[in-house]
Amino acid sequence: MPICSSSSSSSFSSTKSWILHGLAVGAAVAVALGAHAYLGRSGKFRSRVIGIIPARFASTRFQGKPLAQILGKPMIQRTWERAKLAETLDQVVVATDDEKIAECCRGFGAEVIMTSESCRNGTERCNEALQKLDKKYDIVVNIQGDEPLIEPEIIDGIVKALQAAPDAVFSTAVTSLKPEDAFDPNRVKCVVDNRGYAIYFSRGLIPYNKSGKVNPQFPYLLHLGIQSYDTKFLKIYPELTPTPLQLEEDLEQLKVLENGYKMKVIKVDHEAHGVDTPEDVEKIEQFMRERNMA
């Protein structure tokens, strides 16, 4: 059952089950590697966490996407409101290079960090925003502004997964891929190993069998845009040279893998509602009306 409302008791039960499953593996890794060696004075590994929502006005597929209205509220506002419900975040800010977005965000109470137009992706925008903050953080959560129905429990889940895996510098989430999205290049697919670490991401269908058709028995995984980073890694990320697979697939997380870094992945039960095109807004509004989520 998809997680759609944070008030649903069944959703909480489902959420707790996948968090516990994901953290059990991570905790085992942490113990094996001697996580106590990484603990700070607080006694908790990577304890200080900030959520950053990168937002830009220019987009080849959807100009001004963060300001698109979804049942009377800008999409960036709906994303910010959901992020504020996450228990693991000490602070939530919007990072943008556009004054129209900044003015909108300040209007509904969000803290805004202005960043340069030269940022090539959301990760670099998060890094620039992090450098402009007065406080120091151990983990940065990159919350995609085009996921206005993101579950706070998913944010908490990837933070806890990264805290439990000291050999990883990055964490993210996946959910089940719908058969109709198998060959949609806007729906990024993922494969993981037996310990919950990412092997590869692709806009194409992976794994790809010899028949060239979707196997209804195989548990394909859809990558959700949300991701978190160890801040020490985030500082060096922009300095890493773009990699062949990253450039070919146009997926920034591949640069992490191609450079030999580990990425923890948690599986969640979540109905993905990303906004890639103007047509997706109508789909989300219809979904919200059907579930009285206005």
Backbone torsions as a table, in degrees:
resi	resn	phi	psi	omega
1	MET	NA	130.3	-178.7
2	PRO	-67.5	148.3	176.4
3	ILE	-85.8	112.7	-176.7
4	CYS	-122.5	-26.1	-176.9
5	SER	-135.0	128.5	-179.4
6	SER	-69.6	-8.8	-179.9
7	SER	-92.6	-6.0	-177.0
8	SER	-80.8	126.3	-179.1
9	SER	-66.7	-35.6	179.1
10	SER	-67.3	-34.9	178.4
11	SER	-66.1	-41.5	178.2
12	PHE	-60.3	-42.2	-179.1
13	SER	-62.6	-45.6	179.2
14	SER	-64.1	-42.6	-179.0
15	THR	-61.5	-45.9	-179.1
16	LYS	-60.9	-37.4	-177.1
17	SER	-65.5	-42.7	-179.2
18	TRP	-75.1	-29.2	176.6
19	ILE	-65.9	-44.9	-179.6
20	LEU	-63.8	-39.3	178.9
21	HIS	-63.7	-46.9	-178.5
22	GLY	-64.9	-40.0	-176.9
23	LEU	-75.1	-26.3	179.8
24	ALA	-62.3	-43.8	178.1
25	VAL	-66.0	-44.8	-178.9
26	GLY	-62.6	-39.9	-179.3
27	ALA	-64.3	-38.0	179.3
28	ALA	-63.5	-40.9	178.2
29	VAL	-64.8	-42.6	-178.7
30	ALA	-60.9	-43.3	179.6
31	VAL	-64.1	-43.0	-177.6
32	ALA	-62.1	-33.6	-176.6
33	LEU	-93.8	-0.2	179.9
34	GLY	74.5	61.4	-175.6
35	ALA	-62.2	-23.7	-178.7
36	HIS	-60.1	-24.6	180.0
37	ALA	-68.5	-18.8	-177.1
38	TYR	-97.8	-6.4	-173.7
39	LEU	-70.5	139.6	177.1
40	GLY	-87.8	-168.5	-178.8
41	ARG	-62.6	-28.0	-178.5
42	SER	-72.3	-15.7	-178.5
43	GLY	83.9	4.2	-180.0
44	LYS	-125.6	127.1	-176.4
45	PHE	-69.7	129.7	178.3
46	ARG	50.2	59.2	-171.8
47	SER	-84.1	-26.1	-175.1
48	ARG	-94.7	120.6	-170.0
49	VAL	-129.4	134.1	175.5
50	ILE	-124.8	141.9	174.5
51	GLY	-102.3	127.7	178.7
52	ILE	-120.9	129.4	177.9
53	ILE	-106.3	100.3	178.2
54	PRO	-74.0	136.3	-177.5
55	ALA	-144.6	129.3	175.8
56	ARG	-130.2	150.0	-177.4
57	PHE	-79.7	-41.1	-177.5
58	ALA	-74.1	132.2	177.8
59	SER	-157.2	134.1	-177.9
60	THR	-68.9	-31.7	-177.3
61	ARG	-93.9	-25.3	-173.5
62	PHE	-156.1	89.7	180.0
63	GLN	-62.8	131.7	177.9
64	GLY	70.2	26.6	-174.4
65	LYS	-54.5	-43.5	-177.7
66	PRO	-59.2	-24.5	-177.4
67	LEU	-95.4	0.2	178.8
68	ALA	-59.4	133.4	-177.9
69	GLN	-79.4	130.9	174.9
70	ILE	-123.3	103.3	-176.8
71	LEU	49.4	48.9	171.8
72	GLY	90.4	-2.1	178.4
73	LYS	-127.9	142.8	175.1
74	PRO	-61.0	144.5	-178.6
75	MET	-57.2	-38.5	-179.7
76	ILE	-63.9	-32.8	178.0
77	GLN	-68.7	-43.0	179.7
78	ARG	-63.3	-39.2	177.8
79	THR	-64.6	-45.7	179.5
80	TRP	-60.7	-43.3	-179.6
81	GLU	-63.3	-38.7	178.2
82	ARG	-68.5	-42.2	-178.8
83	ALA	-62.8	-36.0	-179.0
84	LYS	-63.5	-17.4	-179.6
85	LEU	-83.6	-11.1	-179.4
86	ALA	-69.1	134.4	-175.6
87	GLU	-78.9	-23.5	-174.3
88	THR	-86.8	-11.3	-176.3
89	LEU	-87.6	126.2	176.5
90	ASP	-82.5	-23.4	-178.0
91	GLN	-157.0	148.9	175.9
92	VAL	-130.7	127.2	178.8
93	VAL	-132.9	159.8	173.2
94	VAL	-105.6	132.3	177.6
95	ALA	-112.7	118.8	-177.1
96	THR	-144.0	161.9	175.6
97	ASP	-111.9	9.6	-173.1
98	ASP	-120.1	128.2	-177.9
99	GLU	-67.7	-31.8	179.1
100	LYS	-64.7	-42.2	177.5
101	ILE	-67.1	-43.1	-179.7
102	ALA	-60.1	-45.1	-179.7
103	GLU	-63.5	-41.4	177.7
104	CYS	-60.9	-46.7	-176.6
105	CYS	-65.9	-41.7	177.6
106	ARG	-63.3	-30.9	-179.6
107	GLY	-63.7	-32.6	178.4
108	PHE	-102.1	10.3	170.2
109	GLY	101.2	7.2	-178.7
110	ALA	-82.2	147.3	172.0
111	GLU	-81.4	134.7	-174.9
112	VAL	-120.4	135.2	173.2
113	ILE	-114.6	120.8	179.3
114	MET	-80.9	133.0	-179.7
115	THR	-125.1	168.2	-175.6
116	SER	-79.3	161.2	178.0
117	GLU	-77.0	-9.9	-176.3
118	SER	-79.7	-9.1	179.1
119	CYS	-60.6	126.9	-175.4
120	ARG	-84.0	-17.7	-179.5
121	ASN	-160.7	177.5	-177.4
122	GLY	-64.3	-33.0	-179.8
123	THR	-64.8	-44.6	178.6
124	GLU	-66.4	-33.7	177.6
125	ARG	-67.1	-39.4	176.6
126	CYS	-62.4	-41.1	-179.3
127	ASN	-63.9	-43.6	179.5
128	GLU	-64.2	-41.7	179.0
129	ALA	-63.4	-39.6	-179.5
130	LEU	-60.2	-39.7	-178.8
131	GLN	-68.1	-22.0	-177.6
132	LYS	-91.8	-4.1	-180.0
133	LEU	-86.0	146.6	179.3
134	ASP	-74.8	-38.3	-177.7
135	LYS	-82.3	156.5	177.6
136	LYS	-101.3	142.5	-178.7
137	TYR	-132.1	155.6	179.4
138	ASP	-96.3	-30.4	-178.4
139	ILE	-132.6	137.2	172.2
140	VAL	-114.3	128.1	175.4
141	VAL	-102.1	120.0	177.5
142	ASN	-89.0	105.0	-176.1
143	ILE	-100.9	112.7	-176.6
144	GLN	-64.5	126.8	-178.3
145	GLY	-70.6	-10.8	179.7
146	ASP	-99.6	22.1	172.2
147	GLU	-120.2	71.3	-173.8
148	PRO	-66.8	-11.3	178.8
149	LEU	-112.6	23.0	-179.6
150	ILE	-58.9	138.3	-179.5
151	GLU	-82.8	131.4	176.6
152	PRO	-57.0	-32.9	-179.2
153	GLU	-65.5	-27.9	177.1
154	ILE	-71.3	-40.8	175.4
155	ILE	-57.7	-48.9	179.7
156	ASP	-61.8	-36.9	-178.1
157	GLY	-64.2	-44.0	-178.3
158	ILE	-74.1	-29.3	175.7
159	VAL	-65.1	-48.5	-179.1
160	LYS	-65.0	-34.0	178.1
161	ALA	-65.0	-41.0	179.3
162	LEU	-70.1	-36.1	177.6
163	GLN	-65.2	-29.9	-177.1
164	ALA	-90.3	-1.8	-177.3
165	ALA	-128.5	83.9	-176.6
166	PRO	-65.2	-14.6	178.0
167	ASP	-87.5	-3.4	179.1
168	ALA	-103.7	148.8	177.3
169	VAL	-114.0	0.6	-169.5
170	PHE	-151.9	144.1	173.0
171	SER	-142.4	152.9	-178.7
172	THR	-155.1	-178.5	-176.3
173	ALA	-131.6	149.8	175.2
174	VAL	-130.7	162.1	174.2
175	THR	-141.0	177.8	-178.5
176	SER	-68.3	138.7	179.1
177	LEU	-88.8	130.2	176.0
178	LYS	-74.2	140.3	-179.7
179	PRO	-54.2	-36.6	-178.2
180	GLU	-69.7	-14.8	179.0
181	ASP	-98.9	4.8	-172.5
182	ALA	-57.0	-38.6	-175.4
183	PHE	-112.1	17.7	176.6
184	ASP	-84.6	115.5	-177.9
185	PRO	-67.0	-14.6	176.3
186	ASN	-81.1	-12.0	177.5
187	ARG	-103.2	104.8	-174.6
188	VAL	-81.4	131.8	-178.5
189	LYS	-100.7	159.9	-175.5
190	CYS	-143.3	146.5	170.0
191	VAL	-126.1	143.8	-176.7
192	VAL	-127.8	163.1	176.9
193	ASP	-90.7	-176.4	-175.3
194	ASN	-69.9	-12.8	180.0
195	ARG	-103.4	7.1	176.6
196	GLY	84.1	23.8	176.1
197	TYR	-106.6	143.5	-177.0
198	ALA	-66.6	138.8	173.0
199	ILE	-102.2	-44.6	-176.9
200	TYR	-164.0	155.0	173.9
201	PHE	-125.7	147.0	179.5
202	SER	-155.0	151.9	172.5
203	ARG	-80.9	-17.1	175.7
204	GLY	-89.4	172.7	179.9
205	LEU	-75.5	123.4	174.6
206	ILE	-132.6	140.7	-10.0
207	PRO	-67.1	155.3	-177.4
208	TYR	-110.1	116.6	-176.5
209	ASN	-86.9	170.6	-174.2
210	LYS	-66.1	-24.9	-179.2
211	SER	-75.3	-20.3	-178.3
212	GLY	75.5	13.5	-178.8
213	LYS	-118.8	161.7	176.9
214	VAL	-70.1	130.5	176.2
215	ASN	-92.5	108.8	-176.2
216	PRO	-63.0	-14.0	-179.3
217	GLN	-92.1	-10.1	-175.8
218	PHE	-92.7	135.7	-179.5
219	PRO	-82.4	73.3	178.0
220	TYR	-62.1	149.0	-176.7
221	LEU	-116.5	134.6	176.4
222	LEU	-102.1	128.9	179.1
223	HIS	-79.7	129.0	172.6
224	LEU	-90.6	143.3	-171.4
225	GLY	-64.4	-21.5	-175.2
226	ILE	-68.1	140.2	179.1
227	GLN	-154.5	153.6	178.8
228	SER	-128.4	152.7	-176.1
229	TYR	-133.4	147.9	164.9
230	ASP	-67.6	131.0	-173.8
231	THR	-64.6	-28.9	177.3
232	LYS	-64.7	-39.7	177.0
233	PHE	-69.6	-39.9	-178.2
234	LEU	-59.5	-32.3	-179.1
235	LYS	-68.4	-30.3	-179.3
236	ILE	-94.8	-15.1	-176.9
237	TYR	-54.1	-48.0	-178.5
238	PRO	-63.2	-21.2	-178.6
239	GLU	-83.0	-13.6	179.2
240	LEU	-71.7	133.5	-180.0
241	THR	-66.1	135.7	176.3
242	PRO	-52.4	141.4	-174.2
243	THR	-106.7	158.7	-176.8
244	PRO	-57.3	-46.6	-178.9
245	LEU	-67.7	-39.4	177.4
246	GLN	-58.3	-46.2	-177.7
247	LEU	-69.8	-37.8	-178.0
248	GLU	-69.5	-41.4	-178.7
249	GLU	-89.5	-16.5	-173.6
250	ASP	57.9	50.1	179.4
251	LEU	-132.0	112.3	-173.2
252	GLU	-66.4	-26.8	-178.7
253	GLN	-67.5	-19.2	178.5
254	LEU	-68.0	-28.3	177.1
255	LYS	-62.8	-33.2	177.7
256	VAL	-63.7	-49.3	-177.4
257	LEU	-68.3	-41.0	-177.9
258	GLU	-65.5	-23.2	177.5
259	ASN	-92.1	7.1	172.5
260	GLY	87.4	9.5	178.6
261	TYR	-85.3	154.7	-178.5
262	LYS	-96.2	144.3	-178.3
263	MET	-129.9	120.4	-179.9
264	LYS	-86.0	138.3	-178.2
265	VAL	-125.6	132.4	173.6
266	ILE	-112.3	145.3	178.6
267	LYS	-97.5	127.8	-179.1
268	VAL	-126.1	156.9	176.8
269	ASP	-95.9	93.4	-171.6
270	HIS	-145.6	133.6	175.1
271	GLU	-82.9	108.8	-176.8
272	ALA	-72.3	131.8	179.8
273	HIS	-132.9	54.7	177.6
274	GLY	-73.2	151.0	179.1
275	VAL	-109.6	108.0	178.8
276	ASP	-105.8	-29.2	-177.7
277	THR	-135.8	163.1	177.5
278	PRO	-57.0	-30.3	-179.7
279	GLU	-65.6	-26.8	-179.3
280	ASP	-68.3	-25.8	179.9
281	VAL	-62.4	-45.2	179.8
282	GLU	-62.2	-37.0	179.2
283	LYS	-64.5	-42.3	-179.9
284	ILE	-67.0	-42.5	179.1
285	GLU	-61.1	-41.1	178.4
286	GLN	-64.0	-41.9	178.4
287	PHE	-60.4	-44.0	-178.1
288	MET	-68.7	-38.4	178.4
289	ARG	-63.0	-42.9	-178.1
290	GLU	-63.0	-24.4	-176.7
291	ARG	-113.9	14.0	178.7
292	ASN	52.0	49.7	-176.8
293	MET	-105.1	15.4	-178.8
294	ALA	-63.0	NA	NA
